[in-house]
Amino acid sequence: MKKKTDVLRLATLSMLVALGVVISPLLRIEGMCPMAHFINIVCAVLLGPWYALLCASLIGIIRMVLMGIPPLALTGAVFGAVLSGMLYRFSRGKLLFGVIGEIIGTGIIGAIVSYPVMTLLYGKTNLTWFFYVPLFISGTLIGGTIAYFFLLSLKKSGNLSAIQKKLGAKTYDK
C-alpha cells in the first residue's frame, strides 16, 4: 500500500510541475506569475510543505532553463510554497492559512530575497530592497484567491480530504 501511495504522490507532483510550467507563461501578468502561486498552494495543501518546496523548485528551474526566466522564478516561489504548507498544517487544515503562508513567504520574504539575487547576478543596482514586494504580493493575492476558491470547492464537495487520503497526506475533516 505504501508503494502505491508513493507512486501516486510522485505522479501528482509530476502533474503539478508540468501544469505549473505550462500555465505560468500563458496566464502571466508582466512581473507577476499568479498561477505559480496557485500551484504552490494546491501542492502544499495536497502533499505538504516539502513536496511544495520540491514542486516550486522544479518549476522554477525548468522555467529558468527553458524559458530564460531570471532567478526570480526560484526566489519568488520556494519560500511561499513551504510557508503555505506549514501554516496550513499548523492551522489544522484552514485553507486561508495556506494562502496567507504563500502571501508572506513569496510576497514579502521572497520579494526581499530577490533583491540581492538580482543585484549580484544581474547587476540591477538601481533597485531598492522593497522593489519586488508590490508585484509579488499582487501576484500572490491573485493566485491565492484562485487557489482558495478551487480548494474550497474541493473541500465542500468532500473531494479534498478524499484526495489527501489517497495521497497519504494529513487530512483535517471537521
HELIX and SHEET records of a PDB file:
HELIX    1   1 LYS A    2  LEU A   26  1                                  25    
HELIX    2   2 PRO A   34  LEU A   47  1                                  14    
HELIX    3   3 PRO A   49  MET A   67  1                                  19    
HELIX    4   4 LEU A   72  THR A   75  1                                   4    
HELIX    5   5 VAL A   78  PHE A   90  1                                  13    
HELIX    6   6 LEU A   95  GLU A  102  1                                   8    
HELIX    7   7 ILE A  103  GLY A  110  3                                   8    
HELIX    8   8 ALA A  111  TYR A  122  1                                  12    
HELIX    9   9 VAL A  133  LYS A  156  1                                  24    
HELIX   10  10 ASN A  159  LEU A  167  1                                   9    
END                                                                             
